[in-house]
Structure formats: structure tokens, C-alpha cells
Amino acid sequence: MNRFRFGILFLLLAIGASAAAADTKIYKVEQRVSDFTNTLSFQEWQALEKMLKEFEDSTSNQLVVLMIPSLEGSDIEEYANKTFSENKIGQAKKNNGVLLLIAKDDHKMRIEVGPGLEGVLTDALSSQIIRNEITPQFRAGNYFAGVVSGVDAIMRATAGEYKAEQKDKAPAISGGLIFIAVIFFFTVFMPLMGGRRRYIVGSGGHRYYSGWGYGGGWPGSFGSGSSFGSGGGFGGFSGGGGFSAGGGASGSW
Amino acid sequence: MSKGWIIALSIIGGIILFFAIIVGWGVGVYNKIVTADESVKSSWGQVQNQYQRRFDLIPNLVETVKGYAKQEKEVLIGVTEARASVGQMKITPQMLNDPQAFQQFQKAQDGLGSALSRLMVVVEKYPDLKSNQNFLDLQAQLEGTENRITVARMQFNDQTQSFNTLIRRFPGSLIAGFGGFHELQYFQAVAGSEKPPQVKF
């Protein structure tokens, strides 16, 4: 019966979507991996984030993992679609985003695929990844292993589709402009910043913290930002302007 | 030149300027309406694409289910018939302001949707079918398509709503009258869809 959702789907055909999802909070994705359930350890989060960052750097595909406690009664298809589009996952013209949404307490998940990747990451393949890669691990309680094998399968499916543009747009800025900017930076900006530079480093760490999950409770002081900074500086996630037409598959465990 | 001439010329100039502004404004509103109309048409194209996708998927699905659940003849025939009635119906963007054609189209598509959901309910009784990889893939495709239809219909409704608002509110309604734009149809929620269908085994 879990797979039978058409009745619910039809509910959503009303003008302007259903009220249920409008009330549910749509998370703003600030990291490629956002765990609002505090399931992943810091090391696990870091490893995943690194995987996804490298993947985006080499392919320009934006793959985002979002773990939330509950859908609060809304439909996972609609919720995933909204989260995808509001966070603009994927590059604007390629629409090459993928969202792996996991609602832990509801035991539901969905792979939402941007139209640019629907050709390689089909609904059937998304469903296979959920059924064969992720579900068995989740059933055994191995959330990290499930996410990793799911992410890995998604990467393998989508890797060949696009290539990152190697700074094609750089020549648009003339050398003269850069020179002026550098001069400006050293003469005006630097003296103004003065002692505040350490604060900037610290805020990087804070951003990591806020994106990673509420509730904290992690041993060690990651608020300092030093561990984040030395970890390679992932930088936050920012959507490239993509949207979703509703492709992908859902599953439960 | 006499003073009278100057006054007359400025009045004429003022009138010309006034009309130029009016025409410019009218052209602006007209273009806005055309743009909105085009967005409706392109989102309608998406709706049609997704319905077509579902249409194409069905024969394969029916064949696969047949292999495992022959006794569900009635349900299978229901799907095939509903598909046939959808197949005869085509809505061009020019027909979007025809309530009757639109309602017929929606009724046929919704009929197919509910026939399919009945099928997906009965297949739950067949564990062999439920563990068949081919069937699971088809099911995923069908679910994905239904979901895309939902999204496409929602976007179409949104676009149509902006278009209708534009041509019904005051300055737009004037220009729409000149340009021959008419109000377009929406998708309505299916009657009785508020509750998911009850399943009895």
C-alpha cells in the first residue's frame, strides 16, 4: 500500500497546491549535506560533503542530501519538489540537480531529479537505487552507509552527463579591472578590515554549524571554525538556479 | 508667430504626446498579455508531454501485469478502455478557452488516472508480480509520470491564473478586448479525490 499514492497525488491537483505543504517548513539548504536529524557524525558529514563538493566541481551537477525528522503530514513528492525548486538545485540552464530527501521518522525517502538529468537518472533507476542500495542499509539502521551507497550510485549514473565549465567566463574581466581591484583591496579595504579578519574565519565555522543541524550536542568545539577552515574549506551550498519538473522516485523502508 | 499660434501648437503637441503615451502604454500591456499567453501555452505543452508519457507507458505495464494477474481482467480492460478514450482526445492551445473541450479532456485523463490507480491497488495481491524487477521499474516510471503530471498541471494552473488575472483586471481587460484574448480554463481537483480510495481485500 505504501506505493499507492495516486489518490493522494490527485488531491494536489487543486489550484495552487494543497494547504498541507504550504504549512510545512521548507528547509533552506546551506550545505550539500544537511542533517537535521543528527544522525550522521561529524566525520561522516565531512566525508559526504567532500564527496559531493568534488562531484559538483568536476561535473557541475549539484547533488544535495537533506535529512529531516518528519514531513509533518505533507506528501513527500510535493515536499521534495518544493525544496528542490526553492533552493534552486542544479545549474540554471542545465537543470542538473538531484535531491536525496530522507524523512527519517516517516521512513520515507525520495530522489528528486532535475530535468537535465532525467535522461540518465530515470525514474526506474532512481527507484532501483532506493530499493537496492539505500533501503537495505536503512532497514539495518546503517544510515550513513545507505546514504553513501545511494549517493555513489547517483554519481555513477550522472557523472558523464555534464562537464564543469573550466572558468570559461574568466576572460570577461579584463586584466586592468583586476589590477584596480587588487589596488583597491590593499589600499582601502585591508586597513578598514584591520583586526576583524579573525571574525570572518569564525563566521565560516558558524555557517557550517547552522547548516549541519539544529540541536548541536556534538563533542568538541566546532564553533571555533578552525577545524572547518583547515578541513579544506568546502564553502556553503548555493543553488545554481535549477528547478524540478517532478522526476525521480520515492520509497520507504 | 503670434501668441495664439504658440498656444494652438502646444495644445496639439500635448494631444499628440498624450496619445503617444496612451498607445505606448497600450502596446506595453498588450505585450505583457502576449507573454503571459505564451507561458500558458508552453506550460500546456508540458502537461501534454507528461500525459503522452503516461499514455505510452500503459501497454507495457498492462502486458507485464497480464502475465501475473490474468484474473484481473476487468481492471485491465478498464485501463485499456480508458486509455483508448484518452487517445482520441487532443487539445490544441487554441482550445484552452473552450470549457467543454477542456472538461472532456480532463475527464478522460482523470478517468485513466483512476483506472490506473485501481490497477495498482489490485497488483498488491500478487507477491510474484511485486517482486518482478521489470514491474517495479514500470511502477516507478508510472509513479514518476503521475508526479510530473501533478507538477505540470500545477504550473499550468499558475500560469493560467496569472493570464486570466491580467486580462480581467481593468487596464488589461480593455486591451484584451481589442486583442481578442479570452479567459482560459483551469484544471479542477477531481470530485471525490479529497479522500484516498478505500481498498478492500
Interface residues (C-beta under 8 A of the other chain):
Chain A: M1 R3 F4 R5 F6 G7 I8 L9 F10 L11 L12 L13 A14 I15 G16 A17 E77 E78 N81 T122 D123 A124 S126 S127 Q128 R131 S244 A245 G246 G247 G248 A249 S250
Chain B: Q46 D110 G113 S114 L116 S117 M120 V121 E124 L136 D137 L138 Q139 A140 Q141 E143 G144 T145 E146 N147 R148 I149 T150 V151 A152 R153 M154 N157 D158 Q161 Y186 F187 Q188 A189 V190 S193 E194 K195 P196 P197 V199
